[in-house]
């Protein structure tokens, strides 16, 4: 898998727009938070594609990579105070 953000990216309460991904990628997101927090991956319509289980180390989706036909307009949201470090990984 290939990292798609320029290193771990800080995320706070504001949603983090993810970069548009070419083709039909499969993706995973890792989020590290000092205290348990919940993370939501949403598409452009606001539909939840993946949700973490409220731990301090989250992998989205937990079951394995999420494969999409179109991967633009994706947003990662954090529910919980504080700052998380996030990285997005994809496989073409």
C-alpha positions in Angstrom: 0.0 0.0 0.0 1.1 3.6 -0.7 0.8 6.5 1.8 -1.3 9.3 0.3 -0.8 12.1 2.8 2.6 13.9 3.3 3.4 12.1 6.5 1.2 11.8 9.5 -1.4 14.6 9.4 -2.9 16.3 12.4 -6.6 16.1 12.8 -8.7 17.9 15.4 -12.4 18.7 15.5 -12.6 20.0 11.9 -13.2 17.4 9.2 -10.2 16.4 7.2 -10.9 16.3 3.4 -8.9 13.5 1.9 -7.2 13.9 -1.5 -9.0 12.6 -4.6 -7.7 9.2 -5.5 -7.5 8.1 -9.2 -9.1 5.0 -10.5 -10.9 2.5 -8.2 -8.6 2.4 -5.2 -8.7 0.3 -2.0 -7.8 2.3 1.1 -7.2 2.1 4.8 -6.7 4.8 7.4 -4.8 4.7 10.6 -5.5 7.2 13.4 -3.5 7.5 16.6 -5.1 9.5 19.4 -3.9 10.1 23.0 -7.3 9.1 24.4 -10.1 6.9 23.0 -11.9 8.6 20.1 -14.2 7.6 17.3 -13.4 8.3 13.6 -15.8 8.4 10.7 -14.9 8.1 7.0 -17.7 9.7 5.0 -18.3 10.1 1.2 -19.3 13.3 -0.5 -23.0 12.6 0.3 -22.2 12.3 4.1 -22.8 8.5 4.1 -20.6 6.7 6.6 -18.3 4.3 4.8 -16.3 3.2 7.9 -16.3 3.9 11.7 -13.7 3.2 14.3 -14.7 1.6 17.7 -13.5 4.4 20.0 -10.0 3.4 20.9 -6.7 5.3 20.9 -5.4 3.4 17.9 -7.9 3.1 15.0 -7.7 1.3 11.7 -10.5 2.1 9.2 -12.1 0.0 8.1 -11.3 -2.6 10.8 -12.2 -5.6 8.6 -9.8 -4.8 5.8 -9.3 -2.4 2.9 -12.3 -0.5 1.6 -12.5 -0.6 -2.2 -14.3 2.2 -4.1 -15.2 2.9 -7.7 -14.8 6.6 -7.1 -12.8 8.1 -4.3 -13.2 11.9 -4.3 -15.0 14.0 -1.7 -14.0 11.6 1.1 -13.8 13.2 4.6 -12.4 11.9 7.9 -14.1 13.2 11.0 -13.1 12.8 14.6 -15.5 12.5 17.5 -13.7 13.4 20.7 -11.4 16.2 22.0 -7.7 16.5 21.2 -5.5 16.0 18.2 -5.0 12.8 16.3 -2.3 11.8 13.8 -3.7 10.3 10.6 -2.3 8.5 7.6 -4.2 7.3 4.5 -2.9 4.2 2.6 -4.1 3.0 -0.8 -3.5 0.2 -3.2 -4.3 0.7 -6.9 
